[in-house]
Amino acid sequence: MGSGLSGIAVAEKLLSKDKKILVFDDNSQTSSTVAGGIYNPVILKRFTLAWNANEQLGTALSFYSSLENKLDISLIHPLPIYRRFHSIEEQNNWFSAMDKPYLSRFLDEKLVSTINPHIPSSHSFGLVKETGVVNTKVLIEKYRAYLASINSFKEETFYFDHLEIKADHCTYKNWKAKKIIFCDGFGLKKNLYFNYLPLNGNKGEYLIIKAEDLKLKVAVKSSVFIIPLGKDLYKVGATYNNWDKSKEPTKDGENYLLEKLNGFLKCDFEVVDQVAGIRPATNDRKPLVGQHPVYRNMYCCNGFGSRGVLIGPTVASELINFIEDSVALSEDIDIRRFAKLYQAASS
Ligand SMILES: Cc1cc2nc3c(=O)[nH]c(=O)nc-3n(C[C@H](O)[C@H](O)[C@H](O)COP(=O)(O)OP(=O)(O)OC[C@H]3O[C@@H](n4cnc5c(N)ncnc54)[C@H](O)[C@@H]3O)c2cc1C
């Protein structure tokens, strides 16, 4: 259930193994649709490598590229990211980071003093290499249409009270399946079987602005990101809010982003839209993947946090290899690390 970044990666892996699938989605979560879609192995706040990102990058790019061919669409848009430094100390941290294992591949050693007349800086900019954007909105729209064309998609809410779990299969309404995999993002909070897992929603909002004079061809990360969308439109964000779990864009989000943006963008612009979604985040920043502790034909693939584009294809593949070929899941992602929470919740 679910056809965000997780559900698509899981579905595709199952289809590649000739499995018959049926995917439910009711659009109750929007994280994958509103995402910036950035793939970037480097955490730009601390100049560290994101968890397993160098391994995930190749898998993700070949996964989205195979979907481009399969669906005859364009998804991957390579896009350099420039980090705008706020101090000499940050510049120095960049150079120290280059000595760390795996990071030198992604951090350009030549800093540049200017990238655009409307984004001035008293310090320089550092270029992150091998970055870009996956158009998640197009991916989701086209992948759902593809699933519908092979009679494998239902645009409807999955109701847990219609699910019956038997020893070797489950039934839902008049469907019967050997296994069920939940890819419900923050919807996991309403999942009767997996809501014992420690998933923290983190709300993110973006503004879409129109800035005719800006003519920016790269993404810039200052206090917030500016991501060019074409036709003088840019995504600006995002916010990170652990308290508000509503899906609607807020005035607070808009004010926060405008304050940050006005701090470094020096040209006219107008806000044309605002979007929001809940990131399925975890405290240990690792995904939540694996088999239900009691109902052995139920699985979940969740907890991608703010990096679903990179994480999704690798962990979905791990999950299906585990289900189909009994290849052990890596401890990092296996939900067995939270077995005690299940015991506590069911006692
Ligand atoms: C503002 C913002 C910006 C982001 N930017 C980036 C970025 O630049 N790069 C990046 O890698 N990641 C980014 N992310 C994070 C990324 O979006 C997530 O990691 C990813 O989308 C999670 O995918 P998912 O499939 O697990 O969850 P979701 O996208 O939430 O998908 C879950 C799906 O399950 C469906 N569902 C849930 N419950 C039910 C039910 N009962 N019945 C039927 N359907 C149901 C929902 O409708 C939804 O489609 C961003 C997130 C936000 C909010």
The ligand as an ORCA input file, in Angstrom:
! r2SCAN-3c Opt
* xyz 0 1
  C       8.955     19.766      1.597
  C       9.716     18.493      1.379
  C      10.865     18.509      0.602
  C      11.576     17.338      0.379
  N      12.659     17.383     -0.452
  C      13.339     16.243     -0.724
  C      14.427     16.255     -1.626
  O      14.766     17.284     -2.217
  N      15.094     15.078     -1.850
  C      14.727     13.901     -1.227
  O      15.370     12.869     -1.460
  N      13.685     13.869     -0.368
  C      12.991     15.002     -0.107
  N      11.938     14.977      0.762
  C      11.664     13.723      1.496
  C      10.915     12.720      0.622
  O       9.832     13.377      0.085
  C      10.508     11.515      1.473
  O      11.651     10.870      1.982
  C       9.721     10.510      0.632
  O       8.781     11.178     -0.132
  C       9.023      9.466      1.460
  O       8.379      8.591      0.572
  P       7.336      7.522      1.077
  O       6.855      6.811     -0.131
  O       7.897      6.735      2.209
  O       6.135      8.387      1.737
  P       4.970      9.233      1.042
  O       5.492     10.049     -0.060
  O       4.271      9.933      2.150
  O       4.033      8.126      0.405
  C       3.121      7.364      1.153
  C       1.928      7.088      0.263
  O       1.020      6.220      0.943
  C      -0.292      6.674      0.744
  N      -1.107      6.227      1.876
  C      -0.845      6.375      3.205
  N      -1.837      5.819      3.944
  C      -2.725      5.312      3.057
  C      -3.975      4.588      3.198
  N      -4.502      4.252      4.397
  N      -4.632      4.200      2.058
  C      -4.135      4.474      0.829
  N      -2.957      5.148      0.652
  C      -2.277      5.562      1.740
  C      -0.155      8.191      0.674
  O      -1.235      8.792     -0.006
  C       1.166      8.371     -0.054
  O       1.024      8.506     -1.458
  C      11.162     16.120      0.986
  C      10.017     16.098      1.765
  C       9.265     17.266      1.957
  C       8.002     17.214      2.758
*
